[in-house]
Amino acid sequence: MDLKLKNKIALVTGSTKGLGYAAALGLAKEGCKVAINARDEKTVKSVAEKLSKETNTQVIGISGDVSLPDVPAKLIEQTVNAFGGLDILITNTGGSAHGSIDVLDEEQWQKGIDLYLMSHVRLIKSALPYLRKSDSASVLTINSIAAKQPIPSLLLSNSIRAGSLGLIKSLALDHGKDGIRFNSILPGWTSTERVEELLSARAKANNSTLEEEAKKQANESVFGRLATPEEFANAAVFLVSPAASYVTGVMLTVDGGSYKATI
């Protein structure tokens, strides 16, 4: 299937590793011009160069912490200045603090809100003027299965990510008239650096090993394994592509069947 992504312009935040990197790589392979982002300038420039060489397409690296109020607009502006427009926005962030409500303080809650909700709001708001000019505008938030099925010890993520689902559904309803699609992916446990970090913390708490915790988590999937980043990226690239032109307001679980509810 031709996804009709060649020469489309995309910005993917949080994309030098993990799920964001997988999505950026998938888009670049399809011929997209891609801007990637991370907090560290040296890292993002290096990864952009690697992606460009590997895919033989234009990839630029833009540094900045998307949880900071003034950064999202700058990322959008730099992408538009470099490529002349914007067709696709994929918003992705890193992780926040772990802990129970007794442990987490007000500052950590505010940082969680800025990371898991306001970063998406600010990026989308800044991107809208340019997306309205595109004939195939699409926004995808990389969320987490935690938005529907809470994960132990991730209170901030469980709570705040659920709010971002309401954001995306509302925007899908509001901006269909503008021809802009809004969707979200709720990935399950995928073989990334972030998941290894979470499983290592769980192993320490349970006095077990990383391998034991990974096996237990894999058994939650009907396939008995974790997802690969490429499997996630395949779904992400399709959802933002013109091939999915009648798909909007979707909260897609890419979790190997680990979410057991019917809605």
N, C-alpha and C positions, 0 to 999 in steps of 0.2 A: 504493500500500500504506500502510495506517495502521500506523506503527511503535509506536503506543501509548506515546508518550513525554510526552504532555501532563501537566503538573504533577508529573512525576518530578523528583527533586532530584539535581543533579550537581555534583561538584567536578572541575575540570580544572586541573591545575598547569601552570606554564610556558606561560601561555595569553594573553599580550598581543600575541603575534605568531606568525608561522610556523604550524606544524602544530597546536600547542595552541590558538591563536586560531581556526583553521579548524574544529576540533572543537567548541569552545565555541559558535561562531556557528551551526554546524549543529544542535546540541542546542537552542539558544535558538529557532531557527526552527521546531523541532518542538514548542515549547511547554514545554520544560524550564525549571525554575528553576535557574539556573547560578551557581556561585561560581567566579570566575577568580582566577588567582594569578600574581604576578611578584615579583621582589625589591624593586622601587622602588614605594613607596606611591602617589606622585603619578601615575605611569604607570598602575598597575592600576586606580585609581579612575576615571581619565579613560576608559580603554578599557571599563570596566564600564558607565559612563554611556552611552557611544556604542552599545554592544551592546544595552542595554536600550531605548534609543530606536528603534534600527533594527528590533528584533524584537518590540517591544511586550510584553516579558516581563520577569520579575524577574531581574536580574543584579547580583551584588555583587562587589566586588574586595577581595581579601585579600592583603596583602603578606607576604613571607617567603621566605627562601632554603631550598629543600627539601633541600639537601645538608647542612644543619646538623642535628644530632641532635634538638634540641628543637622544631624548627619543624613537622614533619609533624603531630604530635598537635594543635598549636594550630590548624592549618588545618582539620583535621577538626572540632574542637570549635567553631570559629567558624562553619563551614558549618551544622552541626547546630543551633546556637543561632539562626542567622538564619532557617532554613527549617523546622526541626522534625524533621529526619531526614536520611537519605542513601540513595539508590538506586543511584547510579552514581559510580564513581571512575575518572577517567582520569589516569594518572600520566605526566608528561612533564617532561623536564629540558633544560637548555641543553647546550652543548658544553664539552669539557675541553681541556687542553693538547695540542698536536701534538708529534710528535717520535719519535725512535728510542729503543731501550732504553739506548743509550749516553748519551742526553741527559736523559731523564726521571729525576727523583730520587724518593726515597721519599715525600716530601711530595706530589708530584704524583700518584703512584700511589694514595696514600690518598685524596686529593681525588677522583680518578676513581672509586674504589670507592664513596665516599659519594654521588657524583652519579649513577652509572649503575646501582648495585645497591641500596645501603642506603636511598636516598631512597624507592624502591619498597617495600622491606621495611617501613620505618617508617610510610609512609602507609597501606599495606594493614593492618598490624597495628593501627593506631589506628582504622581504619575498620570493622574486622570486627564489633565489638559492634553497630554501627548497621546494617550491611548484613544481619546476621542477622535484623533486624526487618523488612526490606523483603520484599515479595512478588515483586520483580523485580530482585534485586541483581546487579550486574555490575561487574567491574573490567577495565579495559583499560590495558595499558602501551604507550606509544609507544616503540618500540625503534628499530632501524635494520637495513637490509639487511647492515650490517657484522657483525651477529651471526652471519650465515651465510657471508658473502663479504667477507673483509677488504678495507678501503679503504686505499690507500697513505697513509702518514704518520699514520694514526689508530690507533696501537698500543693506547692506553688503551681507546678505544671498541671496537675489534675484540675485545679480550681480555675486558673486563668485561661488555659487553652479552651475550655468549654465556652467561654465568652467569645472567643474568636470565631467559633462556628456560627454564632448569631450574627456577627459582623459580616461574614462572607455570604450567608443566605440573604441578608438584608440588601447587600450591595448587588447581588445577582438580580433581585427583584427590582431594585431602583434603576439599574443601568442597562437593562436589556434593551431599552429604547435607544441607547447610545451605541448598541452593537458590541458592548463589552461583556465578556463572560467572566464569571467568578466561580472558582471551584477550590476545594481543599482536599489534600490527601492526608489520611490518618495512618501513617505507617506503624506497623507492629515492630517486633524485635528484629532488627536487621544487623548484619555483621559490619558494624562501624566502630570507630574509635570511641564514640560516646557510649555505645552499648557495652563495650569492653570495660569502660570506666564504671558504669553502673553495676555490672555483674561482679567486678572486682570488689566494689564496696559491699555488695550483698554477701560475697564470699567471706569477707572479713567479719561482717556482723554475724554470720551463721557458722563461723569457724569451719568453713569448707574450702573448696578450691574453685578457681575460675572455671575450670572444665566441668566440675559438678554442677555449678550454677547455670552454665550455658546449656548443659544437657537438660536440666529441669525446665528451663525456659523454652527450649526447642520443643519439648513434649507438649507445650500448650498449643502448638500449631497442629493442624490435621496432617501436615506433611512431616512432622517430627524433626523439623530443622528451622534455623533462622533464615530470613530472606537474605538475598544478596543485594548490594546497592544497585546493581544493574536491573534487577527485577522491579525495584521501586522506580528507577529512572524510566523504564519502558512505559509505565503507567503515567508518570508525570509528563513526559514528552508528548504522549498522545493527547492528554487532556488540554494542554496549551496549544496544540496544533490546530490549523484550520480543518483538519479531518474530523475534529470533535465539535464542529460548528454549532450543533444543536444541543450541546451539553453545558448546562450552567446550574449553579446552586447545588452542586453535588459534593457530599462529604464522603469520599471514597476510602474505605478501609483496605489497605494493602498489608495484610497481616496473617496470611496463611490460614484463615479461618479461626484464629484464636479468639475473636470477639464472637460470643455465642448468642447474643440477643438477636431478635428478628427485626428490630428497628434501630 
